[in-house]
Amino acid sequence: MAFELIAFDMDGTLLDSCKEVLPSSIEAVSEAVAAGKVVAISSGRVPHMIEPYREILPGVRYAVCSAGAQVFDLEAGRALRMHPMDCSLVEKCIAVADEISSAGNYVLEVGDDKTSILETGELALCGACGVGVYEGIFRSEGKLVDDAHAIALDPTTPVCKMVMHLPSVSQRDQVHAKLAGENLMISDCEVSSIEFTAAGVNKGTALMELAEVLDLEMSQVIAVGDAENDVAMLRAAGLGVAMGNAIPAAVAAADVQVSDCDHGGCAESIRRFLLTE
């Protein structure tokens, strides 16, 4: 059976180390769309932080967002599937992180149904928390507020994803250990960050939901990624493709490996596997 859908992670996959889409990727995506294939994004990012890329990738309509908590129609501007976190668990995650990081000395990123909410006063900590490369993106694309913690704790906020960017791996590991028994999906990411979604929610389950929307079998789906939160979709897809810069767990979960994000791995994935009958 021919592959009909390819889903790319963003950071470390579709985006190079400078957070740009390579010209080779843009060209290959255009070729795939012209051939009638579906090219989708599968990211930890919220919809608002994915939508700007449609300007250079106009053929990309669908996205798995918020680490699998949403399947989003970028063209229609609406969620097709959404799975927010339980309010009591949001509260517990924040309480544990506050306790371990000395009164909240970290960057809290709250993904609601559309955007990423961040606290203006915490952005100066991005460099110390290993996410300095994202500070400009947070400032330009995020929703900056005085108190992101209060918004996350508001029961009317649909928290699809929550990330704590902590100042050390040790603190991240302590938070992970304290919350490991909770009914949550937990992934380590970046240098010392930890990501939370609702139980049973990951990029793999969301990719299955997208395939269902498009009336495709998973055997017709290719997933391409590099990080821990890509492992589930690499396993779920008919073909899992690890980038050359992928972590060992992603390589182990994938069926094949291509070049890294700075050397055409995405274009290679399209031309070697999606467009080869």
Helices and strands as residue ranges (DSSP letters): E 5-8, H 23-34, E 38-42, G 47-49, G 51-55, E 62-65, G 66-68, E 70-73, E 78-82, H 87-100, E 107-111, E 116-119, G 120-125, G 132-134, H 135-141, E 143-145, H 148-153, E 161-165, H 169-179, E 184-189, E 193-198, H 203-213, G 218-220, E 221-225, G 228-230, H 231-236, E 239-242, H 248-253, E 256-257, H 265-269, I 270-274
